[in-house]
Amino acid sequence: MGADAMQKVLISFFALLFCTSCSKQVEYTGNFSDGLTTPDKTETFNLSDGYGTKQIDIFYIDVDNNGIKDMIKRGRFMTGTAHSYTFYDIQLDNGKKLARLTTLEGADCVLRAYKFQKQPFLIISASRDIGKDYIEPTKATVETFEIKNSKMKSVSYKEHRPICDVRYLL
């Protein structure tokens, strides 16, 4: 990372840390990764009107620690506005559809995001409510889930100070 990029990241960090009212003007500058790396399959769709599922990535990962790979399908849905979203469909090796998780995104802030951790497999969710609008910082939560007995089970939950973009918490 170059000096200019590092300076921007540091300025954004300190603005969020020390000035809640200033955070409305701070844009996310990090390189967010949901933790899912190279997909096993990818399908891209041509959207003539800018609306619909643009891309689907499929990952085969053992999410329930039984030695058999399960499937996570990640899709990017375009709405033609700044409020597009990513969805994650999690299906176990026995065919059971475990969950559909969706991000909640605005032009300036992401209000719900997910990060996937492998070994052990965990799903980390960061979210916050919409205030008067998408950009108003509100209290956020980070919750971590594991998959046991074909169910998502919460293993930790923590509340955080008001923030605009929850990706900073992941």
Residue pairs with C-beta under 8 A, 6 or more apart in sequence:
1 9
5 29
8 29
9 29
9 30
12 26
12 27
12 28
12 29
13 168
15 22
15 23
15 25
15 26
16 22
16 23
16 26
16 163
16 164
16 168
20 137
20 161
20 162
23 137
23 162
23 163
23 164
24 135
24 136
24 137
24 164
26 164
27 108
28 109
28 110
28 165
28 167
28 168
30 167
30 168
32 113
32 167
32 170
33 115
34 74
34 86
34 113
34 114
34 115
34 116
35 115
35 116
35 117
35 118
36 57
36 59
36 61
36 72
36 74
36 116
39 57
39 58
39 59
39 74
40 58
40 59
40 60
41 57
41 58
42 55
42 56
42 57
42 58
43 55
43 56
44 54
44 55
45 52
45 53
45 54
45 55
45 56
47 54
47 78
49 80
50 78
50 80
51 78
51 79
51 80
52 77
52 78
53 75
53 76
53 77
53 78
54 76
54 77
54 78
55 75
55 76
56 73
56 74
56 75
57 73
57 74
57 75
58 71
58 72
58 73
58 74
59 71
59 72
59 73
59 74
60 69
60 70
60 71
61 69
61 70
61 71
61 72
61 116
61 118
61 121
62 68
62 69
62 70
62 121
63 70
63 72
63 90
63 92
63 98
63 121
63 147
64 70
64 92
64 93
64 121
64 147
64 148
64 150
65 120
65 121
65 147
66 93
68 93
69 93
70 90
70 91
70 92
70 93
71 89
71 90
71 91
71 93
72 88
72 89
72 90
72 91
72 116
73 88
73 89
73 90
73 91
74 86
74 87
74 88
75 86
75 87
75 88
75 89
76 84
76 85
76 86
77 84
77 85
77 86
77 87
78 84
79 85
82 105
82 106
82 107
83 105
83 106
83 107
84 105
85 102
85 103
85 104
85 105
86 102
86 103
86 105
87 100
87 101
87 102
87 103
88 99
88 100
88 101
88 102
88 114
89 97
89 99
89 100
90 97
90 98
90 99
90 100
90 101
90 147
91 97
91 98
92 98
92 150
94 150
96 150
98 147
98 150
98 151
98 152
99 152
101 114
101 123
101 125
102 112
103 110
103 112
103 113
103 114
104 110
104 111
104 112
104 127
105 111
106 134
106 135
107 134
108 134
108 135
108 164
108 165
109 134
109 135
109 164
109 165
109 166
110 165
110 166
110 167
111 127
111 128
111 129
111 130
111 134
111 166
112 125
112 126
112 127
112 128
112 166
113 125
113 126
113 127
113 166
113 167
113 170
114 123
114 124
114 125
114 126
114 170
115 123
115 124
115 126
115 170
116 122
116 123
116 124
117 123
117 124
120 146
121 146
121 147
122 144
122 145
122 146
122 155
123 144
123 145
123 146
123 147
123 152
124 142
124 143
124 144
124 145
124 170
125 142
125 143
125 144
125 145
126 140
126 141
126 142
126 166
126 167
126 169
126 170
127 140
127 141
127 143
127 166
128 137
128 138
128 139
128 140
128 141
128 162
128 163
128 166
129 138
129 139
130 136
130 138
131 137
131 138
135 164
136 164
137 162
137 163
137 164
138 162
138 163
139 159
139 160
139 161
139 162
140 159
140 160
140 161
140 162
140 163
140 166
140 169
141 157
141 158
141 159
141 160
142 156
142 157
142 158
142 160
142 169
142 170
143 154
143 156
143 157
143 158
144 154
144 155
144 156
144 157
145 152
145 153
145 154
145 155
146 152
146 153
146 155
147 153
160 169
163 169
